[in-house]
Every structure is written in structure tokens, then in C-alpha cells.
């Protein structure tokens, strides 16, 4: 006696469940990778804005004080400006009053931060006429 049965067997259901699970894991890994990349990009954009703001402040201070503005004064100004940024690893400003072009001061603002054990660095460079 042959019966016509409708529906899925237990093995068919288990195979379908395994295929769906593998597909979901692959999608989850792609989403996690995209989230990490987005976080890194957002962080870099944030620090780019902070570095540009710091550079603008340094340019204004050097223009206002001329050659009398010192490296220590610049670092103190930058440190106080970045006091509320909690995850910044380091913020360094470098003034070079004797660059290749006389009468100018070169300014470097460098930010470093950590993302999952990797140090990321962003450097901005500018020059200001001081004479």
C-alpha cells in the first residue's frame, strides 16, 4: 500500500535550517565589517575637524604673537583646546620658526588615536608669515 504524503521530512527541514544559518552568519560578518569601517571613517572625520580647528587657532596665535610665540605656548594652547576630547591618544603641535622660507613659521598639528590596538595618525601642515 503506497501512501501519498505531503510535507517535509525531518532531514529536509534540518538541511534547510543549516543553509539558512550559514547564510545568516555570512550576512552578519559583512555587516560587522561595514560597521567597523563606518566607525573608523567617522572617527577620522571627527579628528580632521578637530585638527583643522586646532590649526586655525595655532595660525591665529602665531599671527598675533609673531616670532615670540613659543613651542611650549603652542602645546599648552592645543592641550587646553583638546581637554574635553576623551579618546584622543595624543595631540602634538610643532612650530618651526626657521623653515626654508625666511620670515615664516611652519606649523604642524598631529593627532593620534587608537582603534582596536592600531594607532592612527593625522597630520596637518601650514605656514604663517611672521614678519
N, C-alpha and C positions, 0 to 999 in steps of 0.2 A: 504494500500500500504506500503510494507516494503522496506526500502532502505538499501543497504549495504554501510556503511560509513567507511572510512579509517581514521586513525589518532588517536590522543589522545584527551580526553575531558579536559576541564579546570581543573577539580578536580584532575584528574590523573597527570597533569602537576604540580600542586601545591604540591601534595604529594611527587612527585619525587624531587622537589626543596627543600622541608623541609628535606627529607632524606639526600640529598647531603649536605645541610647546616650543619646538625648535624655532619655528617662525617668530614667535613672540620674543624669544631670547635674542635672536638676531636683530629685531627691531629695537629692543631695549638697549643693546650695545651701541647701535647707531645713535640713538637719542642721547645717551650719556656722553658719547664723544662730541656731539654737537653742543651740548650744554657746557662742557669744559672749554671748548673753543670760544663759545659766546662769552663766557666769564672772562677768559683771557683778553679777548678783544675789548670788552667793557672796561676792564682794569687799565689797559693800555690807553684807551681814550680818556679815562679819568685822569691818569697821570700826565698825559700830554697836555690837558687843560691846566693842571696844576703847575707843570713845568713852564708853560707859556706865561702864566700869571706871575710866577716867580721871576722869570726872565724879564718881564715888563717892569717889575718892581726893582730889579737889580739895575736895569738900564736907567730908570728914573733916578735912583740913588747915585749912580756913578755920574750922571749928567749934573745932578745938583751939587755934588761934592768934588767933582773933578778928580785930579790925581791924588787928592788927600784921602780918598775912600780906600780903606784897607781890606785885606783879605779877611781878617778877623771880624770886622764890622759887617762885611757881606755875609759871612757864615752865620753870624748871630741873627741878622735880619731874616735870612732864609729859615733858620731853625725856628724862630718865633712865628713866622708865617705858616709853617707846616706843623705847628704844635698840635692841632686837632686831627691830623691825619694819623690814624692809629696803626694801619698796616704797612706804612712806608718803612722800608728797611733802612735806607739812608738817603739823605738829601745833601748834596755837596755843591758848593759854588766855588769856582776858581776865577780869580782876577789875574790877568797878566798885563801889567802896565807897560811892558816893553815888547810889544809884538813887532812884526816886521814893518808895519806902517807906523812911523813916528806920530805922536800926538793922538793915539787911540788906545783904548783899553779893551782887551779881549775878555769876554765873559763866557764862561762855560757853566751851565747848570746841569747837574747829573742826578737823576733819581734812580734808585734801585729798590726792588721789592721782590718778595718770594712768592712763587706759585708752585705748590706741591714739591718743594725741595729745590726748584730751579730758580736761580737769581736772574731776574730780568732787569735790564738797564736801558734808560732813555736819556740821551744827552742832547742838549740844545746849545748852540754856539752863536754868539753875536759879537759885534764890535761897536764901541761908542767913541765918538770924537771927544776928547777931553781938553783940548786946547782951543 
